[in-house]
């Protein structure tokens, strides 16, 4: 008969394996799991997606796109992780405007759009450029640094619509987010970009070995939320323990910690894994 100690050890090992099972990259079997809306909750227990129609839209319209893009070898991001980000970012509200201001389903900013258009000139990603350039952009959003209140007002008045601003067009916004996620991954896994983030991250986080799926999720997720320069500073100071020091983000620290915890929890659910403890 198996001893109690052996059983406990096996359970601990199984739990550890489960914690490492989150996928950043898609494989041939990657799908968005059918997760009940009422099981996707904020840290305080409230529903993350308050409106059933927004959740249904994510599952019916956006999840199949994320699955298709996951099968594209040029992108290859796990669709469950992608949907987890969108759930945390906008709760499926395609017209959301945050204080940043970040806009739409994917809550990208005009500054991120500018970075995207700059980074897709790198030769590995030049295939993105024609598509990115073709997305409609309203000068009311991309010129003059308008406030969130101004954008929201223009949106309500019909001066900005999903037809003339891609950040409010869910298919384009979702596609742009996956492009941005892919570029952030590349920044942390290669030395193509100024600063040599790839070798730096491998040395500081993983003893020189390639980053794990879980480590990539942490890096890309917090970068998506807070920017790669701030993440780089934390990794430089704290190495593999950098996520234990999100409090150093100051006034943003509680939100940053909640963001990472929630995205990891949602990703586990949408990837069909046990919920994170």
Secondary structure, DSSP 8 states (H G I E B T S, - for coil): ---HHHHHHHHHHHHHHHHT---SB--TT-------GGG-B-TTSSBSS--HHHHHHIIIIIHHHHHHHHTSTTT-B-HHHHHHHHHHHHTT-TT-B-TT--BTTTTB-HHHHHHHHHHTTSGGGHHHHHHHHHS---HHHHSS---HHHHHHHHHHTSS-TTT-GGGSHHHHHHHHHHHHHHHHHHHH-S-STT-HHHHHHHHHHTTS---HHHHHHHHHHHHHH-HHHHHHHHHHHGGGGGGGGGGGGGGHHHHHHHHHHHHHHHHHHTT-----
